Amino acid sequence: MATIKKFEDVEAWKVSRELCNNIGSLIDNGSFKSNYRLIGQIEGSSGSIMDNIAEGFERGTRAEFIQFLGYSKGSCGELRSQLYRALDRKYINQQQFDDFYSLAVRISSILQKFISYLQKTVIQGERKK
């Protein structure tokens, strides 16, 4: 496996950026009407997925990176729950739900595989050199 030099190279970050952008577009188009609480929550959790990957990477240790990847994975679950709320309120349709849900599950799977890999590697991170 090639060494990742910056968080923008992490596959889960790339996919989560796409997901966050797609959700942001939906919000910007007014799909969530004026439910500002749900807008804040769904935008926050989708952003937290990518932000925690970036923050964990920049911490410079394997242990902290794994910890923040776990936070990111938790945000994927939070987002999936919020998608159900958006579907139930008819802010999104079934196809949108399925597309967003599928991306969130994909990200969660990528993160879990990455966490498992990092737990087995001897690489300690930049700060541990």
Secondary structure, DSSP 4 states (H G I P E B T S, - for coil): -PPP-SGGG-HHHHHHHHHHHHHHHHHHTTTTTT-HHHHHHHHHHHHHHHHHHHHHHHH-SHHHHHHHHHHHHHHHHHHHHHHHHHHHTTSS-HHHHHHHHHHHHHHHHHHHHHHHHHHH-----GGG-
